[in-house]
Amino acid sequence: ISPLSLVEISLCIVKRIRDLDYSIHLLEGVLEKVFAEFEVGKDVESIVLCKTAMGRVHLARNDLQSVKKIIDETTTLLNEIEGITPVHAQFYDLCSRYCKGDFSGYFADALRFLGCIDLKDITLREQQERARDLSISALLAKNLFNLGELLVHPILKSLHGTNDEWIIQMLLAFNKGDHVSFENLKPHWKDQIDLAENESSLRQKLALFGLVELTFHKPANNRVLSFKEISHFTKTSLDLVEMLVMKAFAHGLLEGKINQVLEQAEMTWVQPRVLDLSQLTELREQISSWSDKVRETVSAIKEKSPEIIS
């Protein structure tokens, strides 16, 4: 029997054992057996799978220190496996469960897990739970300002027609810096404990998204924003606008410079992101306007300097 098959059979047995200490003892014995027959470059998957199973048991015992140790040890081994395998899915599932509460860590590992599986392989209920947890983590992760990957992920479709469909609208509101929709959704997100407890952080994050959206609306050759304009669009008090712009620079969302005397911010670069249909329509209009200006410039040059053009 191959080491991988041995581990897979052992996992079926462990699932039926309620004694967590005995489960660890059994898996440790299996791991020793795998190491005894280990072939370099061939049996790495079996080791990763066995260690991941041990991590799950430690997590059930709430032994987070042991889980962290296993994750650190297994990450290096995982990099030796070519391509994407079911073992990757098991490992990233463990990582996401371990990171629950760390919104940034959970979001990254949960997305990696979904990238390793076919959604048809998990139940609709689990899809809905993961979609809900992913969305809330995306909103609360302090340094996450790109919602595009999640917005286009098919797992969000599992929330359509459910009581949690408002979460999708919440993500769309943040992606556009839409304060009106955010306030309209308040009856829903106020009932979600994590979101309600972090209302202040949510509003700060929404203001940053709003600043990016405001900059996006401006022509590329004239992205000068007055502090009053920023204050109005982002619902930020005038005395805090400069700090908001500096935070956007620090997070890599925008690049530019601040003129304190004129109370203006000139933006020279906006972080690329996934756009919705309305944003794509506006982008098309901006490109069309730019194209018209280029044609006008070319025509003007031809009229004034025909000898150069010829």
C-alpha positions in Angstrom: 0.0 0.0 0.0 1.3 3.5 -0.9 2.0 6.0 1.9 -0.7 8.3 0.6 -3.3 5.5 0.6 -2.3 4.6 4.1 -2.9 8.1 5.3 -6.2 8.4 3.5 -7.4 5.1 5.1 -6.2 6.3 8.5 -8.2 9.6 8.1 -11.4 7.6 7.6 -10.7 5.8 10.8 -9.8 9.0 12.7 -13.1 10.6 11.8 -14.9 7.8 13.7 -12.8 8.2 16.9 -14.1 10.6 19.5 -11.0 10.5 21.7 -8.9 13.3 20.4 -5.8 12.3 22.3 -6.0 8.8 20.8 -6.5 10.3 17.3 -3.3 12.2 17.7 -1.5 9.1 18.9 -2.8 7.1 15.9 -1.8 9.8 13.4 1.7 10.1 14.9 2.1 6.4 14.3 1.0 6.7 10.7 3.4 9.6 10.2 6.3 7.5 11.6 5.3 4.8 9.1 5.3 7.2 6.2 8.6 8.7 7.2 10.1 5.1 7.4 9.1 4.5 3.8 9.6 8.0 2.5 10.9 8.5 -1.0 12.2 12.0 -1.8 10.0 13.8 -4.3 7.3 11.1 -4.2 5.7 10.9 -0.7 5.5 14.6 0.2 1.7 14.6 -0.3 1.2 11.9 2.3 3.3 13.8 4.9 1.4 17.0 4.3 -2.0 15.3 4.4 -1.1 13.5 7.7 0.2 16.6 9.3 -2.8 18.6 8.2 -5.1 15.9 9.8 -3.1 16.2 13.0 -3.6 20.0 12.8 -7.3 19.5 12.6 -7.3 17.4 15.7 -5.2 19.9 17.6 -7.6 22.6 16.5 -10.5 20.6 17.9 -8.5 20.4 21.1 -8.0 24.2 20.9 -4.3 23.6 21.0 -3.5 26.6 18.8 0.2 26.5 19.4 0.5 23.0 18.0 -1.6 24.0 15.0 0.6 26.9 14.3 3.7 24.7 14.5 2.2 22.2 12.1 1.2 24.9 9.6 4.7 26.4 9.7 6.3 23.0 9.1 3.9 22.0 6.4 4.1 25.2 4.4 7.6 24.4 3.3 6.7 20.9 2.3 3.6 22.1 0.4 5.9 24.2 -1.9 7.6 21.0 -3.0 4.3 19.6 -4.5 3.8 20.5 -8.2 0.5 21.9 -9.3 -2.7 22.0 -7.3 -3.8 18.9 -5.5 -6.6 17.9 -3.0 -3.9 18.0 -0.4 -3.6 21.8 -1.0 -7.3 22.2 -0.3 -7.0 20.3 3.0 -4.1 22.4 4.1 -5.7 25.8 3.2 -8.9 24.7 4.8 -7.0 24.1 8.1 -5.2 27.5 7.7 -8.5 29.3 7.2 -10.0 27.7 10.3 -7.0 28.5 12.4 -7.1 32.1 11.2 -10.7 32.7 12.2 -10.7 36.1 13.9 -7.7 37.3 11.9 -9.8 38.7 9.1 -6.9 39.3 6.7 -5.4 35.8 7.2 -8.7 34.1 7.0 -9.6 35.9 3.8 -6.4 34.9 2.1 -6.4 31.3 3.1 -10.2 30.8 2.5 -9.8 32.1 -1.0 -6.8 29.8 -1.6 -9.0 26.9 -0.4 -11.7 27.8 -2.9 -9.1 28.0 -5.6 -8.2 24.3 -5.0 -11.7 22.8 -5.2 -14.8 22.7 -7.4 -17.7 24.4 -5.6 -19.9 21.4 -6.5 -17.8 19.3 -4.1 -19.2 21.3 -1.1 -22.8 21.6 0.0 -24.8 24.7 -0.7 -25.0 25.4 3.0 -21.2 25.3 3.3 -20.9 27.6 0.3 -23.2 30.1 1.9 -21.3 30.0 5.2 -18.0 30.5 3.4 -19.4 33.3 1.3 -20.7 35.1 4.3 -17.5 34.6 6.3 -15.3 35.7 3.4 -17.4 38.8 2.8 -17.3 39.9 6.4 -13.6 39.3 6.6 -13.0 41.3 3.4 -14.9 44.2 4.9 -13.1 44.1 8.2 -9.5 43.2 7.1 -7.6 46.4 7.8 -5.2 46.3 4.8 -7.6 44.8 2.2 -8.8 47.3 -0.3 -9.3 45.2 -3.4 -12.6 43.4 -3.4 -12.5 42.5 -7.1 -11.4 38.9 -6.7 -14.3 38.2 -4.3 -16.9 40.2 -6.2 -16.3 38.0 -9.3 -16.1 34.7 -7.4 -19.1 32.4 -8.1 -19.4 31.5 -4.4 -21.3 34.8 -3.9 -24.1 33.4 -6.0 -24.9 31.0 -3.2 -26.3 34.1 -1.2 -28.8 35.1 -3.9 -32.3 34.7 -2.6 -31.2 34.3 1.0 -31.4 36.5 4.1 -27.7 37.3 3.6 -28.0 38.7 0.1 -27.5 42.1 1.6 -23.8 41.2 2.1 -23.3 41.3 -1.7 -24.8 44.8 -1.8 -22.5 45.8 1.1 -19.5 44.7 -0.9 -20.6 46.6 -4.0 -21.2 49.7 -1.8 -17.7 49.6 -0.5 -16.2 48.9 -3.9 -17.8 52.2 -5.1 -17.4 54.1 -1.8 -21.2 54.5 -1.8 -22.2 56.0 1.6 -25.9 56.1 0.8 -26.1 52.4 0.2 -24.0 51.8 3.3 -26.6 53.7 5.4 -29.5 52.0 3.7 -28.0 48.6 4.6 -27.5 49.6 8.3 -30.6 47.6 9.5 -28.9 44.5 8.2 -25.2 45.0 9.2 -26.1 46.4 12.6 -27.4 42.9 13.5 -24.1 41.3 12.5 -21.9 41.4 15.7 -18.5 41.8 14.0 -19.6 44.5 11.7 -21.5 46.4 14.4 -18.6 46.4 16.8 -16.3 47.7 14.1 -18.6 50.5 12.7 -15.9 53.2 13.1 -13.3 51.1 11.2 -15.9 50.3 8.5 -16.6 54.0 8.0 -12.9 54.9 7.7 -12.4 52.1 5.2 -15.5 53.2 3.2 -14.0 56.8 3.1 -10.8 55.4 1.6 -12.8 53.5 -1.0 -14.8 56.7 -1.7 -11.6 58.7 -2.2 -10.4 56.1 -4.8 -13.8 56.2 -6.5 -13.8 60.1 -6.6 -10.3 60.1 -8.1 -11.4 57.5 -10.7 -14.2 59.8 -11.9 -11.7 62.5 -12.7 -10.0 62.8 -16.1 -6.5 61.3 -16.0 -4.9 64.7 -17.0 -6.8 66.7 -14.3 -7.1 64.8 -11.0 -6.9 67.8 -8.7 -9.3 67.4 -5.8 -10.2 70.1 -3.4 -10.4 69.2 0.3 -14.1 70.3 0.3 -14.9 68.0 -2.6 -13.2 65.1 -0.8 -15.0 65.9 2.4 -18.4 66.0 0.7 -17.9 62.7 -1.3 -16.3 60.7 1.5 -18.4 62.1 4.4 -15.2 63.1 6.2 -14.9 66.2 8.2 -12.8 68.9 6.5 -10.1 68.9 9.2 -9.5 65.1 8.6 -9.3 65.2 4.8 -5.6 65.6 4.7 -5.1 62.6 7.0 -7.5 60.6 4.8 -5.4 61.4 1.7 -2.2 60.5 3.6 -3.7 57.1 4.6 -4.6 56.4 1.0 -1.0 57.1 0.0 0.3 54.9 2.8 -1.9 52.0 1.7 -0.8 52.3 -1.9 -4.3 53.1 -3.1 -3.2 56.4 -4.7 -0.1 58.4 -5.5 0.1 62.2 -5.7 0.9 65.2 -3.6 -0.9 67.5 -1.2 -1.1 71.3 -1.4 -1.9 72.5 2.1 -2.0 76.1 1.1 -4.6 75.7 -1.6 -6.2 72.8 0.3 -6.0 70.5 -2.7 -4.7 67.0 -3.5 -3.4 66.2 -6.9 -3.5 62.5 -7.8 -1.2 61.0 -10.3 -2.0 57.3 -10.0 -4.9 55.0 -8.9 -4.5 51.4 -7.8 -5.9 49.0 -10.5 -9.0 47.2 -9.5 -12.0 45.2 -10.7 -14.8 47.5 -12.0 -18.5 46.8 -12.1 -20.7 47.5 -15.1 -21.4 51.2 -14.3 -17.7 51.8 -13.6 -16.8 50.1 -16.9 -19.3 52.3 -18.8 -17.7 55.4 -17.3 -14.2 54.1 -18.1 -15.3 53.6 -21.7 -16.6 57.2 -21.8 -13.2 58.5 -20.5 -11.3 56.5 -23.1 -13.6 57.8 -25.8 -13.1 61.4 -24.6 -9.3 60.8 -24.6 -9.5 59.4 -28.1 -11.4 62.5 -29.3 -8.8 64.8 -27.8 -6.0 62.8 -29.5 -7.7 63.1 -32.9 -8.2 66.9 -32.3 -4.5 67.3 -31.5 -3.4 65.3 -34.5 -5.7 67.4 -36.8 -4.3 70.7 -35.3 -0.8 69.5 -35.9 -1.6 68.6 -39.5 -3.2 72.1 -40.1 -0.4 74.1 -38.6 2.6 72.0 -39.7 1.7 70.3 -43.0 5.3 70.3 -44.2 6.4 68.3 -41.1 3.6 65.8 -41.4 4.3 65.2 -45.1 
